[in-house]
Amino acid sequence: MLYWAVVFLIVAIIAGILGFGGIAAAAAGMAKILFYIFLIIFLITLIMGLSRRSRI
């Protein structure tokens, strides 16, 4: 998921440089959404891993 966020970020940067404002904004929005989803999933798995480790 982080890979796709970086891909959309690169697409947004390239589209912004070339002057495609709408495409750049859409790609940046998708990159932001995917990054936040990745961050939430990462934190959930981190908390679950730490709680599982402390029980043993």
Secondary structure, DSSP 8 states (H G I E B T S, - for coil): -HHHHHHHHHHHHHHHHHT-HHHHHHHHHHHHHHHHHHHHHHHHHHHHHHHHHHH-
